[in-house]
Amino acid sequence: MAVGIKKRPPILQVVGYQNSGKTTLMVSLIEVLSREGLKVGTIKHHGHGGKPQLPDRKKDSEKHQQAGAMVSAVEGDGLLHLQASLEQLDVEKMIDFYQFFEPDVILVEGYKKAPFPKALLIRSMEDVHLLEELDNIIAVITWGNVKITCEIPVFDISEKHEYVKMLVKSVRDKG
């Protein structure tokens, strides 16, 4: 029996430079969407160089990795820690992998150049060039000292209720 490929769930990216508020926005979106009963999957780009450090690493899976395992996992009480070493794992492949878990929505933090709808956080005027360089921006969130005008909805960072509401609606409308 052939297994059909499922349609991808709605995907929303949160992008911007370091310390622009990406993780804070991701947490707000996760909380709201989860309260609405949606299963949320997240992918975060570790853009600071080097391997991300996982808290409370499991010794056996680390030994498996060091011995040369391409992928290893450890599960306990329903929590799965997965670790993989691949030449190149792009966000598209990770989204395909996440479909196994059947999320209702996938939120992506980072991967600025990926093609998905995105909220762009702009902390300073030096970051405004991202408006020209990135595709599929659906909302811009600026910090108080940054004043821009464009065709895309622009919010001040202090208008959290308004931009979270707009972004959640955009995800719901695509579902």
C-alpha positions as CSV (number, residue, x, y, z in Angstrom):
1,M,0.0,0.0,0.0
2,A,1.5,3.3,-1.0
3,V,1.7,6.0,1.6
4,G,0.8,9.5,0.4
5,I,2.9,12.5,1.2
6,K,1.0,14.7,3.6
7,K,0.5,18.4,3.0
8,R,2.9,20.5,5.1
9,P,1.4,22.3,8.0
10,P,1.5,26.1,8.1
11,I,5.1,27.4,8.6
12,L,6.0,30.7,10.1
13,Q,9.5,32.0,10.4
14,V,10.8,34.5,13.0
15,V,13.9,36.2,11.7
16,G,16.3,39.0,12.7
17,Y,19.8,39.6,14.0
18,Q,21.0,38.5,17.4
19,N,19.2,40.1,20.4
20,S,16.4,41.4,18.3
21,G,13.7,39.5,20.2
22,K,13.3,36.3,18.1
23,T,13.2,33.8,20.9
24,T,10.8,36.0,23.0
25,L,8.4,36.2,20.0
26,M,8.7,32.5,19.4
27,V,7.8,31.7,23.0
28,S,4.8,34.0,22.8
29,L,3.6,32.3,19.6
30,I,4.1,28.9,21.0
31,E,2.2,29.7,24.2
32,V,-0.8,31.2,22.3
33,L,-1.0,28.5,19.6
34,S,-0.6,25.7,22.3
35,R,-3.4,27.3,24.4
36,E,-5.6,27.1,21.3
37,G,-5.0,23.4,21.2
38,L,-2.6,23.3,18.3
39,K,0.4,21.0,18.2
40,V,3.4,23.3,17.6
41,G,6.8,22.1,16.2
42,T,9.8,24.4,16.3
43,I,13.1,24.6,14.6
44,K,15.8,27.0,15.7
45,H,18.9,27.9,13.7
46,H,22.0,27.9,15.9
47,G,23.7,30.8,14.0
48,H,26.4,31.6,16.5
49,G,29.0,29.1,15.3
50,G,30.0,25.8,16.8
51,K,27.7,23.1,18.0
52,P,24.7,24.1,20.2
53,Q,25.1,22.8,23.8
54,L,22.1,20.7,24.9
55,P,21.3,20.8,28.6
56,D,21.6,17.6,30.5
57,R,23.1,15.6,27.6
58,K,22.6,11.9,27.8
59,K,25.9,10.0,28.2
60,D,25.0,7.0,26.1
61,S,23.7,8.9,23.1
62,E,26.8,11.2,23.3
63,K,29.0,8.0,23.3
64,H,27.1,6.8,20.2
65,Q,27.8,10.1,18.4
66,Q,31.4,10.0,19.4
67,A,31.7,6.4,18.1
68,G,30.5,7.6,14.7
69,A,26.7,7.2,14.8
70,M,25.1,9.5,12.2
71,V,22.0,9.8,14.3
72,S,21.2,8.8,17.9
73,A,18.2,9.3,20.2
74,V,17.4,8.8,23.8
75,E,13.8,8.7,25.1
76,G,12.6,9.0,28.7
77,D,9.0,9.7,29.9
78,G,7.9,10.6,26.4
79,L,10.7,13.1,25.8
80,L,12.9,12.4,22.8
81,H,16.4,13.9,22.4
82,L,17.6,13.4,18.9
83,Q,21.1,14.2,17.7
84,A,22.4,13.9,14.2
85,S,25.6,14.7,12.4
86,L,25.1,15.4,8.7
87,E,27.1,17.2,6.1
88,Q,24.3,19.6,5.3
89,L,20.8,19.6,6.9
90,D,18.7,22.4,5.5
91,V,15.5,23.7,7.0
92,E,13.5,22.1,4.2
93,K,14.7,18.6,5.2
94,M,14.0,19.3,8.8
95,I,10.5,20.4,8.1
96,D,9.9,17.2,6.1
97,F,11.3,15.2,9.1
98,Y,9.0,17.1,11.5
99,Q,5.9,15.9,9.6
100,F,6.4,12.5,11.2
101,F,5.3,14.1,14.5
102,E,2.2,15.6,12.8
103,P,2.4,19.2,14.1
104,D,-0.5,21.6,13.3
105,V,2.1,24.4,12.8
106,I,5.9,24.7,12.5
107,L,7.6,27.8,13.8
108,V,11.1,28.4,12.5
109,E,13.5,30.7,14.3
110,G,16.2,31.9,12.0
111,Y,17.1,30.7,8.5
112,K,16.6,34.1,7.1
113,K,16.9,33.0,3.4
114,A,14.3,30.2,3.7
115,P,11.2,30.8,1.6
116,F,8.5,30.7,4.2
117,P,6.3,33.5,5.5
118,K,8.2,35.4,8.1
119,A,8.1,38.0,10.8
120,L,11.2,40.3,10.6
121,L,12.5,41.9,13.8
122,I,14.5,45.1,13.3
123,R,16.4,46.4,16.3
124,S,18.4,49.2,14.6
125,M,18.5,51.2,11.4
126,E,21.5,49.0,10.4
127,D,19.1,46.1,10.1
128,V,16.7,47.8,7.7
129,H,18.5,46.4,4.7
130,L,16.9,43.0,5.5
131,L,13.6,44.4,4.1
132,E,15.2,44.4,0.6
133,E,17.2,41.1,1.0
134,L,14.5,38.8,2.4
135,D,11.5,37.3,0.7
136,N,8.0,36.6,2.0
137,I,8.0,39.1,5.0
138,I,4.4,39.3,6.3
139,A,5.2,41.5,9.4
140,V,7.9,43.9,10.6
141,I,8.5,44.4,14.3
142,T,10.8,47.4,15.1
143,W,12.3,48.7,18.3
144,G,11.4,52.2,19.4
145,N,14.3,54.0,17.8
146,V,13.6,52.5,14.3
147,K,10.9,54.2,12.3
148,I,10.1,52.8,8.8
149,T,7.3,52.9,6.4
150,C,6.5,50.1,4.0
151,E,3.7,48.1,2.5
152,I,4.2,45.3,5.0
153,P,2.4,45.8,8.4
154,V,4.9,47.4,10.8
155,F,4.6,47.1,14.6
156,D,6.6,48.6,17.4
157,I,8.0,45.9,19.8
158,S,5.8,47.3,22.5
159,E,2.6,46.3,20.5
160,K,3.1,42.6,21.3
161,H,-0.6,41.9,21.6
162,E,-1.3,43.2,18.1
163,Y,1.5,41.5,16.2
164,V,1.1,38.2,18.0
165,K,-2.6,38.3,17.2
166,M,-1.8,39.0,13.5
167,L,0.8,36.3,13.3
168,V,-1.4,33.7,15.0
169,K,-4.2,34.6,12.6
170,S,-1.9,34.2,9.6
171,V,-1.0,30.7,10.8
172,R,-4.6,29.7,11.5
173,D,-5.7,31.0,8.0
174,K,-3.2,28.8,6.3
175,G,-4.1,25.6,8.3
